[in-house]
Amino acid sequence: MSFGTVAQSYERFRPGYPAELFELVMTYAGRPVRTALEIGAGTGKATRLFAGRGVAVTATDPDAAMLTELRRHLPADVRTLRAAFEDLRVGKAYELVYAAASLHWTEPDGRWERIAALLEPGGVLASFGGPLRPADPAVEEAVRAVRAPFLESDDIPSPDGTPPEHTMQWPGTELQRSGWFTDVRQVTVAQRLTMSPRDCVGYLSTVSAYLTLPAPVREEVFSRIGQVLPERVEMAADVTVHLARRRSGQ
């Protein structure tokens, strides 16, 4: 619920998703996808990828400010619903349920059973996202060094404790164990962006680890990071995608 305070910055500084992601999901589905439910739509970065290609998206988010920003950038026929994932009414089933950098915010108890209940038998779950990091290891280390006195890490830890060196990462690990899904896959869509130092700091201002810092500390961290960034920053913005299919017999 902290993201609504920076909704406009979120829209401005967070990158969108590449067309390759849409094609990847559709190829995995193996059939036309007409209806989709989005969990934690935010300002609609992923909504426009799917809705702009003919999918009837119901975009949900618990934060009114985020949905207000979404509506500013998307057609009126995109349905929005202010609700946390846990409060969504189970009834209508969708061909696709997807979450863009949001699934880790949902409650773990009953998560997979609930998603399965929102999907048609054989329907597809797609979860995707990934942090932006300086592509140059020296720049990344410089940022880490000036951040360290205030914030040890700005990563989101794996919800199930899977080490980062494992081939299959969360949520794929839990999906494989859940019993509700089959054909679990993990794919990376490579993406590189070039940003100014100002835009890099703008992006960091939308990251939860910084949002929860006291304002004076946050501004000090941003000032120090801005000072060590080069004039143009090459960013690694790879998107990790997890795909799974709801078991038809359940």
Secondary structure as UniProt FT lines:
FT   HELIX           3..6
FT   HELIX           7..13
FT   HELIX           19..29
FT   STRAND          35..39
FT   TURN            42..43
FT   TURN            45..46
FT   HELIX           47..51
FT   TURN            52..54
FT   STRAND          56..61
FT   HELIX           64..73
FT   TURN            76..77
FT   STRAND          79..82
FT   HELIX           85..87
FT   STRAND          94..100
FT   HELIX           103..105
FT   TURN            109..110
FT   HELIX           111..117
FT   STRAND          119..129
FT   STRAND          133..134
FT   HELIX           137..147
FT   TURN            148..150
FT   TURN            159..160
FT   TURN            164..165
FT   TURN            170..171
FT   HELIX           172..178
FT   STRAND          181..189
FT   STRAND          192..195
FT   HELIX           197..204
FT   TURN            205..206
FT   HELIX           208..211
FT   HELIX           215..228
FT   STRAND          233..236
FT   STRAND          239..246
FT   TURN            248..249
//
